[in-house]
Amino acid sequence: MEVSFATKRLAKILNSDKETVRKFGSKLGKSIMRRLAVLEAANCLEEVPITPPFRRHELKQNRKRQFAVDLEHPYRLIFKPNHNPIPVKADGGLNLKKITAIIILEVEDYH
């Protein structure tokens, strides 16, 4: 999948293993790097695992049409499809097979 970042600062941090570990610490930083590698290797969002430890899941309420994957508890890597318009099925749900580009928004504990 094509992975981009919401801000230049986030791109600078997450595109460098050294910066990622410096910003988030060794354990969380390595978890972020593993998740980014899986996201980049996937052809589409449907290929991203929904089972732990990755656990891709769609968010709700004020984060509608955003997704998260688990990192080190309680942190999540939050992203959204980078398509205009976002591919949807006839029933209105997102077409995960056609989502081939995402924007990483943040690393956060949103609970």
N, C-alpha and C positions, 0 to 999 in steps of 0.2 A: 504494500500500500504506500501511497505517497503521504509522507508525514511532514507537516509544517507546524509552525509555532505561532501563538497569538501575539507574542512580542519579541523584539530583537534580543532583549535581555534573557528571556526564557530560552530562546534558541542558542544563545551563547553558552548558557549553563548546561543545557541538556545535550548539546552536540559535542561536549568535551567530557570524557570520563573523569578527568581530574577535577574539573569545575563542579560536576555533579556530586562527586564525593565530598568536595570541600563545602558545598552549600547544604547538602542533606545528610552528611555523615556516611560512614562506610556501609552499614547495613542497608539503609534506605536507598542510598545512592546506587548500590549494586542491584537492588530490586528494580529501580527505575530503568537502569540500563538494560536489564533482561526483558522488561516489558516493552521497551522501545524496539528492541531487536525483533521480538515476536510480531509487533505491529507492522514493522517495516517488511518483514518476510511474508506476511499474509497478502494474498491477492485482493481480498475484499474483507469487509467487516465480518461477514458470516464465518470466515475461517478463524477468527480470533476465539480462543476457547472460552466457554461459559462455565467451565468447571474450575474449582480451586486447583492451584493457587492463583491462577490468572483471574478468573471470574468476571468476564465482560458482562456488564449489565447496563440497561438503559435507565436513565434517571427520570424523575418526575417533578411535578409542580413547577417551581421557578427555574428548574434545570431541564425542562422538556426538550427533547431532541438532542440531549447530551448523553454521553456514555462515560463509564468509569471502569477501570480495572484495579483490582486490589494490589496494593504494595505491602509494606510492613504495616500491620495494624497500628493505628486506625487510618493510615493514609491511603489515598486513591490518586491515580493518574486520570485526570478528567480531560475529555476531548469531545469534539463534535464533527459531524461530516463536513467536508470542505467541497460542497457541490451547490450550485445555484441553478435550478431548484434542487432541493434534496430529493433523491429518488424515493418514491412511495409506491406501494402496492395499490390495487384497486380498492381494498378495504381501508385505505388511509394509513396503514402501518408503514414503517420504513422498510425499504427493500434493501436488506443487508448485502445481498449479492451484487448490487450495483454501487455500493458505497466503496470507492477505491481510493479515496483521499480523505484525510482527517487533519484537523488543527488541534494541537495539544494546547489546552487552555491553562492548566495549572496542576500543581501537586498540592493536595489539600486534605485536611480532615474535616469533612462537611457534616459530621454527625453532631 
